[in-house]
Amino acid sequence: MSQIRFVHAADLHLDSPFTGLRADAPANVADALHRATFEAYGNIIDLCIAEQVDALLVAGDIFDSADRSLRAQRAFVNGLERLHEAGIRSFICHGNHDPLDGWEARLTYPSSCHRFGPQFEGVPIFEQDPDTAVVYGISYPVREVRENLVVQLGRVEPGPFSIGLLHANVGGNPNHDAYAPCTLGDLELSGVDYWALGHVHTRQTLREGTPTVAYSGNPQGKNPTETGAKGVFLVEVADGANVRLSFRCTDAVRWAHLKLDISELQTEQELLDEIGELVQESLSEAQFRSLVARLTLSGRGPLSESLRQPNFIDDLRSSINEDWIDRSPFAWCERIENLSAAPFNRAERMSGSDFLAEFLRVCERAKADLQVQEQLRASFDELLNHRRYRRDLPEDLLKETDLPALIDEAELVALELLTSDEEK
Amino acid sequence: MRIEKLHIEGFGHFADRTVGPFESPIVVLYGPNEAGKSTLLSFLQTILFGFPTRGGAQHYPPLAGGKHGGRIDLLDQSNDRYSVHRIQGRGGGPVTVQSGTGELQNETTLARLLGHHAENVFKSVFSFSLDELHSDRLLKDEDINSQIYSAGMGVVTLPDALKETKDKKERRFLKGGSKHSISQTVEELKEVNAKLNEVASNAERYGRLIERRNEIHEKHSQLHTISSQLKTRLDYQRRLKNGWDDWVEFNAAQESLKDIEIITDFPTDGLRRLEQLEERIRGTRQAYEETRGQVELEESKAKTAIEHESILVHADSVRYLERNREHFESAVRDLPPRELELKHCEQRLEATLKEIGPGWSTARLEGFDLSVAVRNEVSQFGERLRKSEEALERLRAALSQEEARLHEAMKAEGAAQQELDDAPEPIMGKEQMSEHRATIGRANTGLLELKAVRERASTLQDQLDGMSGVAESGGLGAHQKAFTGLVSVVGLGLLIGGALLGGAALVVGAIGGLALIAIAAYLLAQHLAARASGVSRQASPIQDALARAEAEREALEANLSEYRDILGLESMDSDSLIAYAGVLDENEGRIQEVAVLRKNRELATESTKERRVSVEQSNENIAAAEAQQEQMRSKWQQWLRAHELNEAHSPQVVEAIRGKVEQGLDRLRELRDLQQRILTMKESTAEFFEAVTPLASEFEIGLNKDEPTSATGAADKLKTLHSDVEKRARQRQVAVEALAEAGQRLEERKRDLQKAEIELKELLRSGGASNSEEFRKREEADSQRKEFEAKLRESLNRLQRICGPGEPLEEFRIALSKTDIQSIVDQERQIAEEIETIDSQLADLDTEFGSIEAELGALAGEDESSRLRMARSRLLEQIREHAREWAKLTLAERLLGEAQSTFERERQPGVVRNAEEFFKNITGGRYDRVTAPLGENTIRVTERNGLSKEPEALSRGTREQLFLSLRFGLVQELCRIAEPLPVIVDEVLVNFDPDRALRAAKAFVQLSDTNQVLVFTCHTSVVDYFQVAAKELGSTEPALIEI
């Protein structure tokens, strides 16, 4: 049997906004971010054409229906047309962000594209040779699909190499909504040789061999937590059974989380130099893609006091951005988290008899006592239940907050104020 | 430390006063107002801590005497006795500390006895009056409030920390506020959401537009099909309409052909050819006739005879006359005036010759040398003569000036001589004068010496007289007096002599005179000094001296007599000498005046001499110039003679003659020109006459030889005649030539006519006609037939074209045969209207389609929603960030508050706890809590019912009780770590109600267990409180000391 080659992509989220950015990006960065999902998709199409694959498979969440972005849908169809012209077929299913009942521009898809409906169906990759490979896919009819869709598939016909195209949460990944939940076992039982999954943005191979079960992850990181290389799987099937996966980067802008311990740093210049090196390393790792970085400073050292000066962090961020923003590729530091603190022996201070000791003991009790935490959490209601703002505040605002961690931060704030004259 | 006794040496109104001993733990010092309680309190503080460093002397000055200060006897905790003695002085006053055994102690001992407390602490805590109790200064003293409030970590900064936390929190979110970050971000978010909603409607519109676009597409296709069909039908109807006329014509032609005879081989284009031939014959015949008329006309012209034709032979003579006619006429006209002008010329020349001078003729005029060289010679002579004349004039003017100056000099000389003659003569010469002056000097000296000698002699005589009987006399010695007087007189003489002599003598005289007067004064003084000692002299030497003096006097008098004679004076005394010296001075002035006048006269004489020489010199110069001028004149006359001119002429006259000669020559030339012109004119008129005369005779034109104008008239007639004959001859020649040409043309016309007539006959024959009329009839029939046949073909061809290529013509003809034009037109109009309607609908659809396409493109390309979603995402993130920060600060605030409550509840300082106990007791338990809030310089009390108050909110008495309690707390706390000091209070219970006053007294009694208590009061009730309190508590009765 001849070789089958296809690209497995998912979660394109074309034209959906980047999240987690609180600062206004400069024009060139904003522009790059606007274009990033489209460029990543363009890279996928380029890859398909360059590699002369047999098909492109997209496992849902191509765009966010709620966004109603014509631009996204047109761009998607344009890409498929390019594939059509190159003689490459495309198979797509829809997920929770682009369900079948969601808003959709009435665009004409090329004839070489097959969009799966709300029921599982099998479609041969090669029309002339239907026994070589078959793609089984299903789309979400609505956003909230809470049932196990794999069960609907049953067991596929043996013979052709079978590929399952599905948007689902396999194994109950807690970081993602539990849509179309199923287990790895369910997938194994289906008789499908390769499960091309979407929904989880982190690239992972849940199972190798037969069947091979993989999330390609999203082709472009969408928020500060989606760091590192993003892309698609190029899948090559030899002799109708041996599956080989190779990851291909497609992201246009890369997210990085830079971490710097300031304990050993003596001067502001050393700090800037260290940050410069970190940025340079990240750019190299990103193979000179543009970078959006979040910087976390930690440790206790001589620079702690400077870092706590008003505006210092803002100035530092401006300084970094001045250095890197106008380059090509650029690096933009979107946020600096300062978790550094002045040298402070907490345990020793807590054993004292002064007010500071009392305060530290109060904090310690609060972190240990869930009842106290509940009382503290109740104080947030002043904001969350505010009649004027509650409708506009994010639903999950402060809901998932790790209170002990927040108490630690509160303690740090109070300590800085209480010990402000101690250092003078 | 306990105070045992006070000994006041001098302080305020106390002097040498001892107060004490204080034997009881509580001592009440009672005294009415102004007894000196405050003075005693101040004494205590002053001796222990020193006088004020500034104004110490004014600090309770010792009004009743004694040294400013005193002594305090003390006992320490071990009951060892000490005395502290201090007197006002520098640095707070010297202090002496002695032990009970009299040993001097150093200052450390005093510090120890005072528990190492600073003065301010002692005064605030241990020794205070009602005023101090009322004030909250206690809380503001840093040394003290550090005892009250814990200075521990975190406490000082807590209020700031709480405030800053609150401020930061409220900047993020404040219930009821609108300026906080969350509010602002939410507002921004609302705006973005609103815009997103707007943009979202774009998507709906996109869908609707797509649907509509598809509908339009379908409808467009349908209408387009119908329109095409209609257009095909319309086209057919239009072709029928277009073909209708042809169809009608075709039918008509077919009908007409049936009635027309068929003629074969009728000449092509026969009628036109016939008409052309007939026209040609008519034209040719007419031309022939016209040409023949011309031949006859020209023939008559060519035979015409011309009168005076012979004049043509004299054409050259006639042209000469014509050319010179004007010239002749002007010559005849100009001759008389020119001859008159000639006469005038001759007269003017004659006059000019006369003006130049007698003997001048035209020949001499022409011989006169007018060359430039001669002209220059005359000019040079003129110049030289003029210059020599000018030089002579200048010399003559100089001479008259010199003569005037000589006259002036002579006048001055006479005046100088007159002045000299008028001046007075000196009485003596210079040498004699100097001799007399020397004599005056000597006489003067002689006079002085004589006077001195006389006085000396007189003195000596007096001495000698005294020697005999007045030896015991204490008066001044006569010789002494005499010498002194002599010296004085010589001195005066020198002064006067100097004055008389003047100049240097005055100076010498003055100095010498003054010196001598001084010596005399000295001698007189010496003598007076020597008065007491007494000196006696011998008589003999005096007599000798007297004799010498007398001899001297005589000699001097002889000399003076001689001088008088020399000077010619009548007497010899100082006055005569001074007067004679004046005469000499006057004479010296005269001598000088005469010398000056003489010098003046000599200068005037010299000047006269010089002027005279100048006059002579001028005369000589004039003579020389005149000789030179004469020589020049002689040369000039010589030149005049050489040029045959009058010797009296000056060069200017010769120049004038020369001008006249030039003028005369001009006139001569003018005369000769005129003569030549008149001659020429006469010759030309004669020549003209000669030319005209024979012609006039030949052609019988009248001519008067004496009348020049008749010649011009004859010449004009000859010219006219010649022109006329010449013209007629040319006309006749033209007619001859035209006759030849017309004859030739007449022949040609004749040939043409014959040829055309032959061609006409041939044409008639070919048309089968015998004459033209028959030919025309036959031709008409033939033409009609051909015309109908052509129409038939053409209409068929057009029908074929209209029918269209490939279309069966037969069907088209059948269709035409089955309809009529009205039906066709109606059909066409109906179909066209239908098409118009459909086309209009199609255009509307196209327009709508285009706008939909454009809108779809715009909607698909917009990235506004993308940008807005990005903004929304960013704002949501900002809200999260603000909320998290707010939550963090809320927690920090809550946790700090919690820690504060716990700390205040559980960890109040000892001072406050002690004070709380006292205050609770004094107020009878109404207030059960006293707290020092963290980081705040205040005290808060809490009533039993939980109501919390700050000191400002308490009544005066209660506030005093609170501050008293605080002091009790402080006393106890301080005494825990240092020497317990006496507590000294001045009227602190007066604002307390009796109950609380007693409770307070009890507190004092309790305090007296550890600290001596001294109570100053003027109220017996206070004494009673303490006594009652001590009794109730079973303590030692307070000691009462009245001040």
Interface residues (C-beta under 8 A of the other chain):
Chain A: D15 S16 P17 F18 T19 G20 L21 R22 A23 D24 A30 L33 H34 D67 R68 S69 L70 R71 R74 W103 A105 R106 R349 G352 S353 D354 F355 L356 A357 E358 F359 R361 V362 C363 A366 L376 S379 F380 E382 L383 H386 Y389 D392 L393 P394 L397 L398 T401 L406 I407 E409 A410 E411 V413 A414 L417 L418 T419 S420 D421 E422
Chain B: S150 G152 M153 G154 V155 V156 T157 L158 D160 A161 E164 T165 F173 K175 I182 S183 V186 L189 K190 N193 V199 A200 N202 A203 Y206 G207 I210 E211 L859 A860 G861 E862 D863 S865 S866 R867 R869 M870 R872 S873 R874 L876 E877 Q878 I879 R880 E881 A883 R884 W886 A887 K888 L889 T890 L891 A892 R894 L895 L896 E898 A899 Q900 T902 F903 R907 L934
